[in-house]
């Protein structure tokens, strides 16, 4: 019984060998996995957009945090806190 419980515990611990079983782990794998059979630019763009949304770049994550913070600030406060970020930088985030 102890051996059975030990085996059960060992097998229930996730390991890196099963990492890809439930979908891609990064942007590149997402593109490769979802581009199979894609034969048009429109479909390729949809795959790209879906994968980028699932796996954003570090810069996109940073901008999303800034834009979310800017929504809570007055125009003057936002301008002081984020002088290098323009209004249109965040409007693009809203439309995506």
N, C-alpha and C positions, 0 to 999 in steps of 0.2 A: 504494500500500500504506500509506503514511504517513497519507493522508487517511482511509482506511478505519479504521485504528487510532484516529485522533483522533475520528472519528465514533462509534466503538464506545465509547470512553472517555466522551465527552460524554453519550451516550444511557444509559450504565449508571449515571450519577450520579442518585440519587433527587431528585425535586423536589417542591415542595408541591402541584403540580397532580395528583399521583397519590396524595396522602395518603389519600383516602377510598376507594380501590379495594379495599382488603382489610378493610373493616369500619369502624365508626364510630370517630371520634377523640376523642370526649368523651361525657359522660353524656347530654347533650341529644340529640345525634345518635343515640345508642344507643336512647333512648326512641322517637324519631321513626321510626327504621328498623324497630324490632321491634314497634311498636304497630299496624302496618298489619294490618287484619283482626281486631283484638282487639275482642271485643264483650261481654266479661264482666269484672266486677271482679276475679275470681280470676286471670284471664289477665293483666290489667293489673298486678296486684300481683306476679305472677311475672316480668313484663318489668321492672318497677321493681327488684325484688330482684336480678335477674341483671345489670342495667346498673349498679346501685349497687356490686355486688361487683366488677365489671370496672373501674369508675371511682369509687373511694371519695373522700369529701370529705377535705380536709386534716385536719379534726378526727378523722375515723375512722382515718386513717393514723397520727396522733399517738397516739391511744388504743391502737391495735394495738401500736405500738412500746413503749408504757408497759406494757401487759399482758404482752407477751412478756418484758420485762425483769423484771416482778414475779414471773413464774413461777420465776425463778432466785434470788430473794431469800427470806430468811426473812420471816415476818409482820412482825416488828419493824423489819427493814431496809426493807421495802416501805412501811411506815407513815411512817417517817422521810423516805424519799426522795420519796414521792408522797403527802403528807398530804391533798391535795384529791381523790384518786382512791379510790373505795370498792371493796370486794370485788365488789359487784354490778355495777359498771361493767364489770368484766372478764368476769364470768360471762355477760353479754349478748353479748360478743364471741365467746365459745366456742359459744353456741347458734346463731349466725347462719351 
